[in-house]
């Protein structure tokens, strides 16, 4: 028998509401700060690579530690705000990516549980249909379409489960 209910950490209604509220608050807090770039604009502005990030950080260090060596042609107040915003956004993105990975992994486990339970239910339905129980024929026929038939040794009641 397959291992069932691998993921049993379910959300209560209160937890679902709290997560939805937190997401709405995040959307509200970020509403005026998000940017929408076209693919062309993303390519034009791109993302500075690691070498260029080192350059920006080094210039920032010089501005903070030896301001007399900084160009008067740069709006240093704006530079500092951009640098702080960029650092903050990177931190938020990393946190959101970590949350996203955890959510995706939890979803995979819930999907696995549902899939295993569905296979058991299908096997039960095939058994009941083969024993002549009323009402199972249509269910078996409708579910059977989700299984591929590979190889010649399988019987009609034992289709190959789909692979992911």
Secondary structure, 3 states (H helix, E strand, C coil): CCCCCCCCCCCCHHHHHHHHHHHHHHHHHHCCCCCCCCHHHHHHHCCCCHHHHHHHHHHHHHHHHCHHHCCCCCCHHHHHHHHHHHHHHHHHHHHHHHHHHHHHHHHHHHHHHHHHHHHHHHHHHHHHHHCCCCCHHHHHHHHHCCCECCCCCCCCCCCECCCC
